[in-house]
């Protein structure tokens, strides 16, 4: 089963339409800022990948978008 998470799109570290580009950005950010777990996620009804700090995940979906987890960087 796919894991669905909720994030405010404004909290994204980076975003784009290419998973490999998002992965490179996440690896660079994670290498420099190993403070939090990062998630690379894809919009449930879209084609955009985004990078978020896992700590920014929301349980209330009223002010957030739905994303499917593609990869976690711990």
Protein Blocks (a to p, Z undefined) as FASTA:
>chain_A
ZZdddddfklpfbdcfbfklmmmmmmmmmmmmmmbccdddddfkbcbdcdddfklpcfbl
klcccdddfbdcZZ
